[in-house]
Amino acid sequence: MEHIAALLLVIGCSSNMTECRELSVPVSIFETAAECTAERPFALGDVQGQAEHIVAKCLPVDPALEDDYNKIAWNVRPDGTLDASLEISNLLLASSGTRPEKDYLSQQ
């Protein structure tokens, strides 16, 4: 099983930064954060001209959770700063929907 350490997210925006979308790059998954950071300038060159403003960020990936991530949440601020994270949005509690009682919570 391959352990992923970083995902390269590239976003293209309109001139006023109000309309943004994810841009596809040739390689977006890296084994190390350093590899992602090193590739970022080349990825930006690959998408040059696809949008007025292009921003990119390497997102850390926890190898233990790599199969559980199912959402990339991102927002581009008016100043061009990209806020982004990988998320797990389908966490389920116990099948009954309640948490089991814990013995250590009872009073003595």
Secondary structure by P-SEA (a helix, b strand, c coil): cccccbbbbbbbbcccccbbbbbbccccccccaaaaaaaaaaaaaaacccccbbbbbbbbbcccccccccbbbbbbcccccccccccccccccccccccccccccccc
